[in-house]
Amino acid sequence: MRKLFARIFVLGMLGAAVILMVPGVGSSDPDLTNVAAHRHFIVTPNGDFIPVGPDLCDNPDLQGAFNQFHNNLHIATASSIGPVAPGLHNGQGGELVARSCSFVPPS
């Protein structure tokens, strides 16, 4: 009986630890300053422009998502969650770039 109780206790503690860790996985900052609309692209090594991120230019309802994308993947600020996509800002391979809302990628 003691072994059964010990197993239940340990499993309960592990479950509680997992539940307490999960909210930090998708944390965000709801109080970011609004960023002016523009478009984001990955420019491949051969010059292709691939659109990425929330499209604020065509959908102003995405302002919050755009602020999060911009803060955590494009331009680092004091409230950024981590390194800002270092592999997309290193001059090697695909690069993350910003262009105006009127920009049309070359065909």
C-alpha positions as CSV (number, residue, x, y, z in Angstrom):
1,M,0.0,0.0,0.0
2,R,2.9,2.4,0.8
3,K,4.5,1.7,-2.6
4,L,1.2,2.5,-4.4
5,F,0.8,5.7,-2.4
6,A,4.4,6.7,-3.2
7,R,3.9,6.1,-6.9
8,I,0.7,8.1,-7.0
9,F,2.4,10.9,-5.1
10,V,5.4,11.0,-7.5
11,L,3.1,10.9,-10.6
12,G,1.1,13.7,-9.1
13,M,4.1,15.8,-8.5
14,L,5.4,15.2,-12.0
15,G,2.0,16.2,-13.4
16,A,2.0,19.4,-11.4
17,A,5.5,20.3,-12.6
18,V,4.5,19.8,-16.2
19,I,1.4,22.0,-15.8
20,L,3.4,24.7,-14.1
21,M,6.0,24.7,-16.9
22,V,3.5,24.8,-19.9
23,P,2.4,28.5,-19.6
24,G,6.0,29.7,-20.1
25,V,6.3,27.8,-23.4
26,G,4.0,30.1,-25.3
27,S,4.5,33.3,-23.4
28,S,4.1,36.6,-25.1
29,D,4.0,40.3,-24.2
30,P,0.5,41.8,-24.7
31,D,1.7,45.3,-24.0
32,L,4.0,45.8,-27.1
33,T,3.9,49.1,-28.9
34,N,2.2,48.9,-32.3
35,V,4.6,48.6,-35.2
36,A,3.9,50.4,-38.5
37,A,2.6,48.1,-41.2
38,H,5.1,46.6,-43.6
39,R,5.8,43.2,-45.1
40,H,8.3,40.5,-44.2
41,F,10.0,38.1,-46.6
42,I,12.6,35.4,-46.5
43,V,14.9,36.1,-49.4
44,T,16.4,32.8,-50.5
45,P,20.0,32.5,-51.7
46,N,18.7,32.6,-55.4
47,G,16.8,35.9,-54.8
48,D,13.2,34.5,-54.4
49,F,11.0,36.5,-51.9
50,I,8.8,34.2,-49.7
51,P,6.3,36.1,-47.6
52,V,6.3,35.3,-43.9
53,G,4.6,36.5,-40.7
54,P,1.2,38.1,-40.2
55,D,0.0,40.3,-43.1
56,L,-0.8,43.5,-41.4
57,C,-0.8,45.4,-44.7
58,D,-3.9,43.6,-45.8
59,N,-5.5,42.8,-42.5
60,P,-5.2,45.5,-39.7
61,D,-6.9,43.1,-37.3
62,L,-3.6,41.2,-37.0
63,Q,-1.8,44.1,-35.2
64,G,-1.2,42.1,-32.0
65,A,0.2,39.1,-33.9
66,F,2.3,41.4,-36.1
67,N,3.8,43.1,-33.0
68,Q,4.7,39.7,-31.5
69,F,6.3,38.5,-34.8
70,H,8.2,41.7,-35.2
71,N,9.4,41.8,-31.6
72,N,10.4,38.1,-31.3
73,L,11.6,37.2,-34.9
74,H,12.5,40.4,-36.7
75,I,13.8,43.3,-34.6
76,A,14.9,42.6,-31.0
77,T,13.7,44.9,-28.3
78,A,14.2,44.9,-24.6
79,S,11.1,42.7,-24.2
80,S,12.1,40.1,-26.8
81,I,11.7,36.5,-25.6
82,G,15.0,35.3,-27.0
83,P,17.5,35.6,-29.7
84,V,15.8,37.1,-32.8
85,A,16.0,34.4,-35.5
86,P,19.8,34.5,-35.7
87,G,19.9,32.2,-38.7
88,L,17.8,34.7,-40.6
89,H,20.0,37.6,-39.9
90,N,23.5,36.3,-40.5
91,G,24.1,36.8,-44.3
92,Q,24.2,33.1,-44.9
93,G,21.3,31.4,-46.8
94,G,17.8,32.8,-46.4
95,E,17.5,36.2,-44.8
96,L,14.5,37.9,-43.2
97,V,13.9,41.3,-44.8
98,A,11.2,44.0,-44.5
99,R,9.6,45.9,-47.4
100,S,6.9,48.5,-47.6
101,C,3.2,47.5,-48.0
102,S,3.4,48.5,-51.7
103,F,6.4,46.3,-52.5
104,V,5.7,43.6,-55.1
105,P,8.3,40.8,-55.2
106,P,10.0,40.3,-58.6
107,S,8.6,37.4,-60.6
